[in-house]
Amino acid sequence: MKKSFLKDKRIEVIKNGVDLSVFKQTTSNTQSSPLNRPFRIIAVSNVWMAYKGELDIYKLREMLPKEEYKITMVGLSTDQVKNLPAGIHGILRTQTAQELAQLYSESDVLINPTYADTFPTVNLEALACGIPIITYRTGGASEAVDEKTGVVIEQGNVAALAKAIINLKEQPLSSTACRKRAEEHFDKNKCFDKYIDLYECLLNK
């Protein structure tokens, strides 16, 4: 915007928010330590295509020991589920937000290896459920996290993605910090209030 013909106009940024009463931690977060079970990796998308990182996840599967790391992809088509590489658990698109929140809460990390995105909601939903994020530096995807709640990887660097996952298993990020970041920055009610404040400011002029 600042480089466009609107550069001399007032510019306000209001980030997306999510419903924190739906996307929240469940008792699943307190299940056994990753030392006693596979490290649970989730990837979520409304549609899975190459630009969403589908092929990178397939490559990632070959880099991580199957007995130590479980990968679940959510939002696949029926055909995609049938044709998944061995070692990847496929789930069709969820029917409710509560179902999706449960899947987040049963995971240890969300990976979002997207090549084209604006400000992906899945990152916000995962944080609200108390799980950290590993994402590519794409659009606003990296803006969802800080050093306490996630890791940002350059696009296409699957080896770095694998390394970040291994590091996160060995040195987990705080679930509490993830939830706190969602509460402070991505509560949909606070985001709506910012719109109202902006409209009132403009109307008062």
trRosetta pair geometry for C-beta under 8 A, 3 or more apart (Angstrom, degrees):
i j d omega theta_ij theta_ji phi_ij phi_ji
1 4 5.5 -57 -147 24 34 116
1 6 5.6 -52 -167 82 84 116
1 7 7.1 151 141 -89 60 57
1 11 5.2 137 117 -122 140 137
2 7 5.1 71 -166 -126 43 89
2 11 6.6 -82 -68 -7 81 165
3 7 6.4 66 -74 -80 7 121
4 7 6.0 164 63 -44 50 82
6 9 4.7 -48 -175 27 80 123
6 11 7.4 109 130 -78 108 103
12 198 5.8 163 110 -116 172 135
14 191 6.0 118 172 -161 99 84
14 194 4.7 169 -124 109 117 131
14 195 6.1 104 180 -65 172 75
14 198 7.3 -96 -51 -23 136 145
15 119 6.5 -149 -148 178 83 156
15 143 7.5 -150 -114 125 130 128
15 185 6.7 3 68 166 149 92
15 186 6.6 -73 117 -100 122 76
15 191 6.4 -100 79 -114 64 120
16 119 5.5 161 9 106 116 123
16 121 6.0 -86 129 -93 148 85
16 124 6.5 -132 100 -20 101 160
16 186 7.1 15 100 -143 63 95
16 188 7.9 -22 169 -105 60 82
16 191 6.7 28 -175 -149 19 165
17 124 7.1 -165 -148 179 29 151
17 186 4.9 163 -126 -178 64 55
17 187 5.6 -12 -156 102 127 22
17 188 3.3 166 109 -90 114 49
17 189 7.3 -132 135 12 156 36
17 190 6.6 159 -104 58 151 78
17 191 3.5 -163 -21 3 127 138
17 192 7.3 -92 40 -24 142 75
18 22 7.7 -108 159 63 93 101
18 23 5.2 -8 139 29 129 144
18 121 6.5 124 -78 -165 110 95
18 124 4.7 160 -16 125 124 116
18 125 5.4 175 -130 -81 164 67
18 128 5.6 -114 85 -27 131 153
18 182 7.2 -44 52 -162 112 112
18 186 5.8 19 17 148 87 107
18 187 7.8 -68 60 -120 56 26
18 188 5.7 -137 68 -45 7 104
19 22 4.4 40 102 20 114 109
19 23 6.2 117 77 8 66 90
19 97 7.1 40 55 156 126 159
19 188 5.6 -25 -71 13 52 137
20 23 6.2 -64 -117 66 35 81
20 24 6.2 77 175 -71 63 97
20 128 5.5 -140 -116 -148 73 123
20 182 6.4 146 -104 135 109 112
20 183 6.4 79 -125 -97 155 71
20 187 5.4 -34 -20 -118 132 82
20 188 7.4 -167 -12 11 80 84
21 24 6.9 -23 -157 -27 18 128
22 97 4.8 17 162 122 142 126
22 98 6.2 -101 -159 -77 95 67
22 101 5.8 -155 150 -48 73 148
23 97 7.1 -80 -56 170 84 107
23 100 7.9 -33 -98 100 95 98
23 101 4.9 -152 -111 -106 54 111
23 104 7.1 21 -150 48 92 156
23 124 7.8 78 106 124 163 76
23 125 4.7 -122 -129 -147 149 72
23 128 3.8 63 119 98 110 134
23 129 5.5 -83 -179 -50 81 87
23 182 7.6 -120 109 -176 114 152
24 101 6.7 21 33 -170 51 133
24 105 7.9 16 103 -79 42 127
24 128 6.2 -63 -78 153 45 91
24 129 6.4 84 126 -103 5 57
24 130 7.9 44 -176 -20 43 100
24 179 7.6 57 -142 -130 67 117
25 29 4.8 -25 -162 -16 105 150
25 105 5.8 132 -145 -124 46 112
25 129 5.9 126 -78 -168 51 51
25 130 4.2 31 -80 -8 110 138
25 175 6.8 81 -99 165 136 122
25 179 6.3 -48 -28 -80 114 136
26 29 6.4 139 65 -10 50 90
26 101 7.3 114 -31 135 116 96
26 102 6.2 6 2 -117 158 66
26 105 4.2 74 27 151 97 164
26 106 7.9 -18 62 -51 119 71
26 129 7.7 -18 -2 -152 82 96
27 30 5.8 -55 -171 32 58 109
28 31 5.7 -14 -169 -23 54 114
28 102 6.9 97 -3 -162 150 70
28 105 4.5 105 63 126 117 100
28 106 4.5 -57 164 -85 146 69
29 105 5.5 -76 -51 -169 87 87
29 129 7.9 -176 -71 163 119 78
29 130 5.6 10 -114 87 147 142
29 175 6.0 116 -169 -157 131 160
31 37 7.7 -24 134 25 111 155
31 106 7.5 33 5 -138 143 68
32 36 4.4 -84 162 77 125 126
32 37 5.3 106 88 -11 119 120
33 36 5.2 85 64 10 79 99
33 37 7.6 151 86 21 42 88
34 37 6.4 -88 -135 65 36 74
34 38 7.7 -43 -152 130 77 21
34 39 4.8 35 -152 -93 123 78
34 40 7.8 -134 -107 4 97 75
34 108 6.0 54 -80 -102 124 153
34 169 5.6 -142 141 -152 153 86
34 172 7.4 154 8 -66 134 124
37 40 7.8 1 120 -39 112 99
38 67 6.8 -138 -90 162 106 36
38 68 5.9 146 -128 173 76 19
38 69 5.9 164 -171 -96 99 8
38 70 4.1 94 119 -24 137 100
39 68 6.4 15 11 153 97 72
39 69 5.0 -24 61 -109 97 69
39 70 7.0 -179 78 24 42 73
39 108 5.4 -81 -168 49 74 156
39 109 7.6 10 165 12 103 109
39 165 7.2 137 121 169 140 97
39 169 4.5 -57 -97 -106 153 120
40 70 5.1 -16 -110 67 61 110
40 72 7.2 2 -170 2 87 115
40 106 6.6 -92 150 134 161 70
40 107 4.6 -138 121 -135 109 56
40 108 4.6 124 55 0 77 92
40 109 7.7 156 91 26 59 65
41 69 6.1 21 -8 -178 120 98
41 70 6.6 176 26 87 75 52
41 71 4.8 -21 75 -106 113 65
41 72 6.9 167 88 23 57 69
41 107 6.8 60 -145 -160 9 110
41 108 6.9 -42 -70 58 48 92
41 109 5.7 -20 -115 69 69 93
41 110 8.0 127 -165 -114 61 19
41 111 5.8 11 -173 -8 108 115
41 165 6.4 -8 -92 -138 131 131
42 72 5.0 -20 -110 70 71 101
42 73 7.9 154 -161 -89 54 27
42 74 6.6 11 -170 -8 100 114
42 103 6.3 136 -134 150 148 96
42 104 6.6 -144 75 -108 160 48
42 107 3.9 -64 -12 -104 120 159
42 109 7.4 176 29 89 72 44
42 110 5.4 -38 77 -105 91 66
42 111 7.5 167 79 20 39 72
42 126 7.7 179 79 -111 119 119
42 131 7.7 48 36 121 119 162
43 53 7.4 -125 -161 95 137 119
43 57 5.7 -89 4 -102 170 143
43 71 7.2 8 0 -171 108 92
43 72 7.2 177 27 91 67 52
43 73 5.0 -19 69 -111 102 71
43 74 7.0 178 88 23 49 74
43 110 7.1 124 -96 -163 41 67
43 111 5.1 -37 -85 70 96 87
43 112 7.0 156 -138 -85 80 46
43 113 7.5 -28 -129 15 130 89
44 73 7.9 168 -81 -161 35 49
44 74 4.5 -12 -110 65 78 112
44 75 5.9 101 -164 -15 58 123
44 100 7.1 83 -139 -154 146 109
44 103 7.6 125 -83 106 122 131
44 104 7.8 -34 -34 -77 147 90
44 110 6.9 -40 11 -144 102 112
44 112 7.9 -34 50 -92 71 92
44 122 4.6 179 82 -138 112 135
44 125 7.8 -64 78 73 156 132
44 126 7.8 178 22 -59 131 109
45 48 5.2 121 73 -78 130 69
45 52 4.9 63 -130 -174 163 144
45 73 7.9 -22 23 -169 95 90
45 74 7.5 146 25 84 50 67
45 75 4.6 -155 74 80 54 152
45 114 7.8 145 -98 -86 123 109
45 122 7.1 -59 -82 -42 49 155
46 75 5.6 -116 -112 -154 10 135
46 93 7.0 38 -147 -118 53 122
47 52 6.9 179 95 -35 65 153
47 75 6.7 -104 -58 155 18 114
48 52 5.5 -125 -137 76 48 141
48 54 4.6 104 172 -88 97 119
48 73 6.7 42 -91 172 151 127
48 75 6.1 137 -37 101 96 97
48 76 5.5 -16 12 -101 139 68
48 77 7.6 -134 41 -3 100 81
48 80 6.1 114 67 -154 129 165
49 52 5.2 95 51 8 63 104
49 54 6.1 -141 119 -7 8 131
50 53 7.9 80 177 -45 34 12
50 54 5.8 -78 -89 44 34 103
50 55 5.4 10 -127 -6 80 116
50 115 7.7 -14 130 22 70 139
51 114 7.2 31 144 -163 66 71
51 115 4.7 -108 -158 61 64 109
51 116 4.7 -13 173 20 122 113
52 113 7.9 83 146 83 48 69
52 114 5.4 -28 -144 -113 49 83
52 115 7.4 -93 -56 22 14 81
52 116 7.9 -65 -71 49 51 81
53 56 4.5 -53 -164 41 79 120
53 57 6.0 84 135 -29 89 92
53 111 7.9 -138 131 134 150 98
53 112 7.2 142 21 173 155 37
53 113 3.1 141 -145 90 146 90
53 114 5.4 -86 -20 -74 114 36
53 115 6.5 154 -60 -20 75 83
53 136 7.1 -177 -83 -13 131 132
54 57 6.0 -59 -159 29 29 109
54 58 6.9 29 147 -17 63 103
54 73 7.9 65 -127 -143 76 149
55 58 5.4 -48 -154 32 41 116
55 59 6.6 42 148 -18 67 101
56 59 5.5 -51 -151 37 37 112
56 60 6.2 45 147 -26 66 103
56 113 4.4 -118 89 131 143 152
56 156 7.0 -133 -97 -122 127 44
56 158 5.2 -162 -158 -89 89 110
56 161 7.1 80 164 17 116 165
57 60 5.2 -46 -145 32 36 118
57 61 6.7 48 152 -30 62 95
57 71 6.7 155 -176 179 103 140
57 73 6.4 100 142 -81 161 122
57 88 7.1 90 141 -119 108 141
57 111 7.3 143 -101 98 99 132
57 113 6.6 -179 -54 35 79 133
58 61 5.8 -44 -158 20 32 116
58 62 7.6 28 148 -14 58 100
58 85 5.2 115 -141 -5 92 138
58 88 7.4 -63 -102 -35 61 152
59 62 6.0 -58 -165 32 39 109
59 63 6.9 31 145 -18 68 110
59 158 4.7 -17 105 -165 127 168
60 63 5.6 -66 -154 36 39 111
60 64 6.4 10 161 -3 74 112
60 71 7.1 133 103 -99 113 151
60 111 7.6 130 -151 142 176 169
60 113 7.8 -171 -38 -30 136 154
60 158 5.6 -135 -70 -164 76 105
60 161 5.9 -67 -101 105 119 124
60 162 5.8 180 -140 -74 80 91
60 165 7.8 90 -167 -6 120 151
61 64 6.7 -72 -143 44 27 94
61 66 7.6 35 -174 -89 84 88
61 71 5.8 -104 -94 26 92 154
61 85 5.6 154 80 93 157 132
61 87 5.1 138 -171 95 117 120
61 88 5.5 -69 -93 -56 143 103
63 158 6.9 164 -14 142 150 103
63 159 7.0 -166 -130 -109 154 56
63 162 4.2 -71 120 -102 138 154
64 68 6.9 -124 170 77 89 98
64 69 4.1 -35 152 47 131 149
64 71 7.6 120 66 -43 137 115
64 162 5.9 -159 -57 -141 93 102
64 165 6.7 -39 -91 95 138 141
64 166 7.6 -164 -113 -65 99 93
65 68 4.3 51 83 21 110 110
65 69 6.3 113 68 12 60 94
66 69 7.0 -81 -124 59 22 72
66 86 7.8 -22 -109 130 149 90
66 87 4.4 -96 -118 -126 118 123
68 169 7.9 51 159 -161 106 166
69 165 6.9 56 -129 146 140 133
69 169 7.7 -94 -91 -68 98 146
70 89 6.8 9 180 0 96 123
71 87 6.9 51 36 137 108 81
71 88 4.9 -41 91 -118 110 75
71 89 6.8 167 91 23 52 76
72 88 7.6 150 -100 -172 24 66
72 89 4.5 -28 -106 74 76 106
72 90 7.7 172 -157 -82 60 20
72 91 6.4 25 -180 -7 102 113
72 103 7.3 -139 120 -169 143 110
72 107 7.1 -122 44 -95 123 117
73 76 5.6 69 115 -44 109 117
73 84 7.3 -176 37 -118 129 131
73 88 6.0 18 -4 173 110 114
73 89 7.3 169 22 84 65 53
73 90 5.4 -17 65 -112 97 67
73 91 7.0 -175 91 29 49 74
74 91 4.6 -15 -111 70 70 114
74 93 7.5 95 163 -113 76 37
74 94 6.5 3 -177 -30 120 101
74 100 7.2 127 157 -126 153 86
74 103 6.0 92 -79 145 150 161
75 91 7.5 33 -10 89 38 81
75 92 7.5 36 -123 175 13 31
75 93 4.9 46 -127 -94 56 74
75 94 7.7 -45 -73 -1 69 76
76 80 4.0 -132 -170 92 105 124
76 81 5.0 133 109 -57 131 79
76 84 7.5 -19 -143 -67 166 115
76 90 4.7 -41 37 -165 155 110
76 91 6.8 119 25 68 99 36
76 92 6.2 -85 69 -99 69 43
76 93 7.8 -163 41 -43 33 64
77 80 4.6 97 51 5 77 104
77 81 7.1 -138 93 -7 41 84
77 92 7.5 40 -135 -124 18 84
78 81 5.8 -53 -153 31 32 112
78 82 6.6 30 151 -18 64 106
78 92 6.8 6 -72 -95 64 117
79 82 5.7 -56 -152 35 34 112
79 83 6.2 7 159 0 68 115
80 83 6.1 -73 -142 50 29 96
80 84 6.7 59 155 -61 65 84
80 90 6.5 -175 117 -149 85 145
81 84 6.1 -23 -155 -21 32 115
81 90 3.8 -177 -122 110 77 139
81 91 7.6 112 -103 -44 120 8
81 92 6.7 -48 -46 -63 140 76
84 88 4.7 -126 174 79 121 109
84 89 7.9 108 130 -112 163 5
84 90 4.8 -164 -45 -38 149 127
85 88 5.5 66 66 8 78 117
91 94 7.3 20 140 -62 120 80
91 103 7.2 -145 66 -118 170 147
94 97 7.8 111 116 -89 128 20
94 99 4.4 -177 -164 97 117 117
94 100 4.4 177 62 -63 164 86
94 103 7.0 -133 -74 -3 139 138
95 99 6.0 58 50 16 70 152
96 99 4.6 103 61 0 84 100
96 100 7.2 -151 98 -1 50 84
97 100 5.6 -56 -152 39 38 111
97 101 6.2 42 150 -23 69 104
98 101 5.6 -50 -146 35 33 114
98 102 6.6 38 153 -23 63 102
99 102 5.8 -53 -155 30 31 113
99 103 6.8 31 149 -18 63 103
100 103 5.6 -53 -153 33 37 112
100 104 6.6 40 150 -19 67 101
100 125 6.9 -19 131 168 119 147
101 104 5.6 -50 -151 34 35 114
101 105 6.2 31 154 -18 66 109
101 125 7.1 -118 -93 -177 72 104
101 128 8.0 -60 -125 100 102 107
101 129 5.7 179 -156 -90 74 123
102 105 5.7 -58 -146 39 31 110
102 106 6.4 26 156 -18 65 108
103 106 5.9 -59 -147 37 30 108
103 107 6.7 29 153 -25 61 112
104 107 5.9 -72 -160 30 32 113
104 110 6.9 -15 -132 -67 90 117
104 125 6.2 -143 -69 134 156 93
104 126 5.2 -157 -143 -113 122 61
104 129 3.8 96 117 66 126 166
104 131 5.8 -154 176 18 85 130
105 129 4.8 -117 -68 -174 74 115
105 130 7.0 51 -118 46 75 104
105 131 7.4 -161 -103 -31 32 115
107 110 6.7 83 112 -65 144 66
107 126 7.9 -53 76 -137 128 103
107 131 5.5 29 90 -120 92 165
108 131 6.5 152 164 -140 16 113
108 168 7.5 143 140 129 107 112
108 169 7.3 51 138 -99 150 73
108 172 7.4 -91 -168 -120 105 113
109 131 6.0 -172 -102 172 26 106
109 132 5.5 -28 -119 74 84 84
109 133 7.1 150 -168 -101 78 22
109 134 6.1 27 169 -3 125 102
109 165 6.6 -171 72 -126 156 81
109 168 5.6 65 -75 125 147 152
110 122 6.7 -174 -177 148 143 100
110 123 7.0 179 102 -111 141 51
110 126 3.9 -67 -14 -119 149 159
110 131 5.7 109 -18 110 91 117
110 132 7.4 -159 30 100 77 39
110 133 4.9 -23 71 -110 100 75
110 134 7.4 -178 91 29 52 64
111 133 7.7 145 -97 -163 26 60
111 134 4.9 -19 -111 69 75 99
111 135 7.4 164 -164 -80 46 50
111 161 6.7 73 -148 -169 129 114
111 165 7.2 -25 -75 -80 125 115
112 117 7.9 -6 161 -21 117 169
112 120 6.1 175 -168 84 148 159
112 122 6.2 155 -97 90 128 121
112 123 6.0 -63 -10 -71 162 93
112 133 6.4 -8 7 -167 113 107
112 134 7.3 167 26 87 67 50
112 135 4.2 -6 66 -111 102 93
112 136 7.0 -117 107 15 71 76
112 141 6.0 -158 112 -159 129 127
113 135 7.4 -164 -75 -146 35 46
113 136 5.2 79 -146 -31 49 113
113 153 7.7 -30 -110 72 84 126
113 158 7.6 29 -134 -99 151 76
113 161 6.2 -2 -89 -109 121 152
114 117 4.5 43 127 -27 145 128
114 120 6.5 143 8 -54 159 147
114 135 7.2 -14 25 -159 91 93
114 136 5.9 -151 55 43 52 117
114 138 5.1 -136 95 70 86 156
114 139 7.9 -37 107 25 120 112
114 141 6.1 170 55 -78 117 152
115 136 6.9 -14 -81 93 47 161
115 138 6.0 -158 -145 -111 17 143
115 155 5.8 87 -116 -150 76 123
115 156 7.6 50 -97 -54 108 85
116 138 6.7 -104 -68 -175 14 127
116 139 7.2 71 -169 -32 36 121
117 120 4.9 -21 -177 -51 140 104
117 138 5.2 75 35 121 98 115
117 139 4.5 -139 86 34 65 140
117 140 7.3 -108 116 46 90 67
117 141 5.3 65 81 -56 134 109
118 139 5.1 -117 -116 178 18 146
118 140 5.8 7 154 22 48 110
119 139 6.8 -127 -58 135 47 113
119 140 3.7 -22 -89 83 80 136
119 141 7.4 -173 -129 -68 37 41
119 143 6.7 -43 -125 57 98 124
119 144 7.5 136 -167 -57 81 97
120 123 5.1 93 88 -5 95 101
120 124 7.8 -175 108 -1 58 85
120 135 7.9 -174 46 -134 134 140
120 139 7.8 109 -25 79 86 127
120 140 7.7 179 4 81 62 83
120 141 5.4 23 14 -106 112 86
120 144 7.6 -65 65 -34 79 142
121 124 5.5 -58 -159 38 50 111
121 125 6.0 49 147 -23 78 104
122 125 5.6 -53 -144 37 35 113
122 126 6.3 37 157 -22 66 105
123 126 6.0 -57 -152 34 28 110
123 127 6.6 27 153 -17 63 106
123 133 5.2 40 -139 -119 87 162
123 135 6.3 -9 -98 -64 124 148
123 141 6.3 153 -45 -155 148 69
123 144 3.8 139 135 45 133 175
123 145 7.1 -104 -174 -37 121 94
123 150 7.9 3 -155 -87 107 163
124 127 5.8 -54 -150 36 32 111
124 128 6.4 33 153 -20 65 107
124 144 5.9 -125 -66 -134 67 124
124 182 6.4 120 -169 -123 70 97
124 186 4.5 -158 -146 -177 115 154
125 128 5.7 -57 -151 35 31 113
125 129 6.5 20 153 -10 64 109
126 129 5.8 -65 -152 43 32 105
126 131 5.0 -74 -180 71 91 97
126 132 7.8 -19 139 102 116 9
126 133 5.6 115 91 -76 140 101
126 178 7.6 -70 128 -178 74 131
127 130 7.6 58 179 -64 33 17
127 131 7.4 -108 -87 62 27 52
127 132 7.8 43 -100 -112 70 32
127 133 6.7 -46 -60 -25 88 117
127 144 6.5 -156 -28 166 139 108
127 145 7.4 -168 -82 -89 126 78
127 149 6.1 31 -122 -179 109 133
127 150 8.0 -63 -84 -44 104 119
127 178 4.7 -146 -149 -179 66 87
127 179 7.0 167 158 -82 67 30
127 181 5.5 -76 -175 81 133 107
127 182 4.2 162 117 -60 103 107
127 186 6.8 89 77 41 131 145
128 178 7.9 -103 -28 141 14 90
128 179 6.5 65 -152 -125 32 65
128 182 3.9 171 -82 -173 66 162
128 183 7.9 120 -119 -50 77 62
128 186 6.9 -110 -61 93 104 119
129 178 7.9 -32 74 125 47 126
129 179 7.7 -119 86 -88 7 89
130 175 3.8 33 176 -172 106 95
130 176 7.2 11 -135 -63 104 28
130 178 5.0 122 -147 78 35 120
130 179 4.7 -9 -86 -50 80 103
131 175 6.8 -10 -78 -119 42 87
131 178 6.2 -168 49 153 13 170
132 145 7.4 72 -161 -128 78 130
132 149 5.5 -172 -122 -178 83 49
132 150 5.1 172 -175 -85 87 62
132 151 7.6 54 155 -4 120 81
132 168 6.6 -151 79 -147 138 132
132 172 7.8 176 3 -169 133 69
132 173 4.2 80 -66 59 146 133
132 178 5.6 -126 -73 -81 58 129
133 144 6.4 11 49 97 161 122
133 145 5.2 -143 60 -63 112 135
133 149 6.9 23 23 140 89 83
133 150 3.9 -14 63 -114 79 130
133 151 7.6 -159 100 34 55 58
134 150 6.4 -173 -74 -164 38 86
134 151 4.7 -5 -114 63 82 99
134 152 8.0 -173 -155 -79 53 22
134 153 6.4 34 176 -12 92 116
134 161 6.4 124 143 -145 130 76
134 164 5.0 139 -130 118 136 135
134 165 6.5 -90 -2 -69 165 74
134 168 7.0 -115 -53 -31 122 150
135 138 7.3 -111 160 30 99 93
135 141 4.6 -150 160 151 138 115
135 142 6.0 -165 90 -82 117 61
135 144 7.4 72 6 45 157 116
135 145 7.1 159 21 6 118 131
135 150 6.6 9 8 171 97 135
135 151 7.7 157 25 84 57 55
135 152 6.1 -24 72 -114 79 64
135 153 7.1 -177 94 28 29 83
136 141 6.4 39 71 85 64 151
136 142 7.9 -89 110 -57 34 97
136 152 7.5 58 -178 -164 14 69
136 153 5.6 -54 -102 77 53 83
136 154 7.0 12 -150 153 80 16
136 155 4.7 67 -170 -93 128 63
136 156 7.6 68 -125 -12 132 46
137 141 7.3 -172 -137 69 20 105
137 142 5.1 5 -119 -43 64 140
137 152 5.2 69 -73 173 86 111
137 153 7.0 -145 -18 83 82 32
137 154 5.7 -22 21 -108 117 46
137 155 6.4 -97 55 -34 75 79
138 141 4.8 33 65 12 80 131
138 142 7.5 129 34 -22 46 90
138 155 6.1 92 -67 -82 98 110
140 143 4.5 -38 -171 19 80 126
140 144 7.6 93 141 -34 82 81
141 144 6.7 -45 -179 5 40 110
142 145 6.7 -74 -166 44 50 92
142 152 4.3 41 -127 -115 116 132
144 149 8.0 -108 129 111 76 126
144 150 7.1 41 95 12 89 159
144 186 7.5 23 -139 -62 88 144
145 149 4.7 -148 -145 92 85 95
145 150 2.9 -54 -148 41 158 128
145 151 7.5 -52 124 0 155 22
145 152 6.9 180 69 -53 121 92
145 181 7.5 52 -125 148 48 164
146 149 5.6 62 47 27 68 99
146 150 7.3 96 44 37 28 84
146 181 6.8 -167 17 -113 104 139
148 173 6.4 135 171 -160 47 111
148 174 6.5 -23 177 36 97 106
148 177 4.4 -105 148 168 117 148
148 181 7.4 166 84 -52 107 127
149 173 6.1 143 -117 156 26 143
149 174 7.9 -60 -88 62 65 77
149 177 5.5 -145 -74 123 87 101
149 178 4.8 132 -136 -98 102 68
149 181 5.0 -45 -57 0 161 156
150 173 7.2 -102 -59 27 33 175
151 164 4.5 -177 110 -158 156 131
151 167 7.8 103 -75 75 158 124
151 168 7.0 -120 -9 -63 134 118
153 157 5.5 -139 171 67 104 108
153 160 4.9 159 -143 110 114 116
153 161 5.2 103 162 -77 178 73
153 164 6.1 -113 -65 -18 120 149
154 157 4.8 62 70 -5 87 128
154 160 6.9 56 37 52 82 157
157 160 3.9 17 132 22 117 118
157 161 6.4 148 101 -22 68 84
158 161 5.1 -49 -149 33 39 119
158 162 6.4 43 152 -20 68 100
159 162 5.8 -50 -151 34 32 111
159 163 6.5 32 150 -18 63 106
160 163 5.5 -52 -145 38 35 113
160 164 6.2 39 154 -23 66 103
161 164 5.8 -53 -149 33 29 111
161 165 6.7 30 152 -19 62 104
162 165 5.8 -55 -153 33 32 112
162 166 6.5 31 151 -18 66 105
163 166 5.7 -54 -149 36 34 112
163 167 6.2 34 153 -19 67 106
164 167 5.7 -54 -146 38 32 112
164 168 6.2 32 154 -22 65 107
165 168 5.7 -56 -147 36 29 111
165 169 6.6 34 152 -22 63 102
166 169 5.8 -51 -153 30 32 112
166 170 6.6 20 153 -10 64 108
167 170 5.9 -64 -151 43 32 105
167 171 6.0 -29 169 38 71 101
168 171 6.8 -76 -125 69 25 64
168 172 6.3 59 175 -109 66 48
168 173 6.6 -38 -141 -8 95 93
169 172 7.3 7 -142 -69 18 80
173 177 6.6 -93 164 62 92 126
173 178 6.9 95 119 -50 111 104
174 177 3.8 83 80 3 113 106
174 178 6.8 -173 99 -10 63 79
175 178 5.6 -51 -154 31 36 114
175 179 6.6 32 152 -14 67 104
176 179 5.9 -56 -150 39 32 108
176 180 6.1 34 153 -22 66 109
177 180 5.5 -53 -144 37 31 114
177 181 6.4 35 156 -23 64 102
178 181 6.0 -54 -153 31 29 109
178 182 6.8 27 151 -15 62 105
179 182 5.7 -56 -154 36 35 112
179 183 6.3 34 151 -19 68 106
180 183 5.6 -55 -147 37 33 112
180 184 6.1 25 158 -15 68 110
181 184 5.9 -59 -142 40 29 106
181 185 5.9 -19 174 21 67 116
181 186 7.5 33 131 9 71 107
182 185 6.9 -81 -130 54 18 79
182 186 4.9 -59 -149 58 61 110
182 187 7.1 102 148 -58 68 67
183 186 7.9 -11 -25 52 12 69
183 187 5.8 32 -151 -54 42 113
184 187 7.8 121 20 -10 6 105
186 191 7.3 8 -150 -45 39 124
187 190 4.3 70 77 10 104 109
187 191 6.8 179 88 -11 52 85
188 191 5.4 -56 -148 39 37 114
188 192 6.2 41 153 -23 69 102
189 192 5.7 -49 -147 33 32 112
189 193 6.6 38 150 -23 62 102
190 193 5.5 -48 -151 30 35 117
190 194 6.9 41 149 -24 62 98
191 194 5.7 -49 -158 26 37 114
191 195 7.2 38 146 -17 63 98
192 195 5.7 -50 -160 30 41 113
192 196 6.6 38 147 -17 69 104
193 196 5.6 -55 -150 38 37 112
193 197 6.2 40 152 -21 68 104
194 197 5.6 -49 -144 36 32 113
194 198 6.4 35 154 -21 63 105
195 198 5.7 -58 -152 35 30 111
195 199 6.3 27 154 -17 66 106
196 199 5.8 -54 -146 37 31 109
196 200 6.2 30 156 -18 65 108
197 200 5.9 -57 -147 38 28 110
197 201 6.3 33 153 -23 63 107
198 201 5.7 -54 -150 33 30 114
198 202 6.5 25 154 -15 65 106
199 202 5.8 -58 -150 38 32 108
199 203 6.1 30 154 -19 68 109
200 203 5.7 -54 -141 39 31 111
200 204 6.1 34 158 -23 64 108
201 204 6.0 -57 -149 33 25 112
201 205 7.2 30 150 -24 58 102
202 205 5.9 -53 -162 23 35 114
